[in-house]
Amino acid sequence: MRGLVLAFYLDGSMCIRAQESSPKSDPQKSEPSYQETFSGPIVELEADRITVSRSILGKPAERRSFWIKTDTKIEGHLRMKVKVTVGFVTTDDGDVARLIVVRPPPTKKP
């Protein structure tokens, strides 16, 4: 796909704009691929493993542990009781975190 042409009318005259489309791939800013997500507060934190708990209304609390590998992308500062969203893949070794995003605390309303 080399270019994209858009045509539209403006005050009775036809204007054509050509826009070059070039795929921009920055390996540092690309999001790692994952199959599923799991969100909740951190209840256990180790150097190579994270455990997250989630509560859904009407269901018992669920805990899941995820391996943290060298290629796991972490956005934010991990610490106990902070809420995170984990994008992960399931492997023979268990669930491996591919992306961990720390969620900001909710703002208090006056």
N, C-alpha and C positions, 0 to 999 in steps of 0.2 A: 504494500500500500504506500505509494509515493506521495500523494497529495490528496487534499479534499477540497472540493469546490462547492461553495454555497452561493445560491442565487436568491435575491429578494428584491422587491420593489420598494422604492423610496421616492415619494412625491411624483409618481408617474414615470420615473426613469428607472431603468434596470441597472442594478449595481452587482458586480460579481467580485467576490473576494476569494482569493486562493490562500489556503492555509497549509503550510508544510507540516506534515505529521511525522515526527521522528520519535521512535520509542526511546524513552529516557530510562535507562536502567542503572541505578546506583546500588551496588551491592550492599552498601552500608545502610541504606534507607529501605531496602526491600524487607517485607514482612515474611518471616519463615512460614512454611506451610504446616498446617496441622489439621487434624480430623475432627476434633471435638473441643468444647470448652467447659470449664468448671469454675464457678465463682463463689467466693465466700472469704471469711477471715482466716488468716494463718493461725494454726493452733500448734504446729511444731515446725521448727526451722533448723536445719542442719546445713553443712557446707555443700552437700551433694544431694539433698532431699528436702522437699517441702510438703507439708500436710495441710490441707485446706478443709474446712468444715462448711457445710451449707445446710440451712434449715428452710424447708418448704412447708407452708401452712397445711396442716392436716397429715403430715408425714413425719416420720422420725428423722432426726439429724443424720446427715450422711458425711462421712470423712473419706477423703481420697489422698493418697500420697503420690508424688511425682518426682522422678529423678531429674536433677539439674545437671546437664552436660555442659561441655565447653562451648557448644554452639547454641545454647539456650540464650535467647535475647531477653534481657530484663529491663523493663522501663520503670524507673523509680527505685526507691530504697526499700528493700525487704526488711521487715521487722515483725515481731509478734503482734497479733491482733489487728494488723492492717488488712483491709479488704483488697483482694486481688482477683484478677481473671486470668486463668491459665489456659492457654491453647496447647493441646497435647496430642500425641500419637501413642497408640498402644502397640507395644513390641513384645517379643518373647521375654524380655527382661522386666516388663512392667510398663506402666505409663511414664512416658518421657515428655517433660515440659519443653515445648519449642519456643513459646512466648509467654512471659509473665508480665502483666501490666498492673501496677499498683494504682488503685483507685483513690482519688482524693477524698478526704472526710467530708460529709455533708455540711453545708453551711447552715448556721443557725438563723432562723427567721426571727425578726424583732417582735 
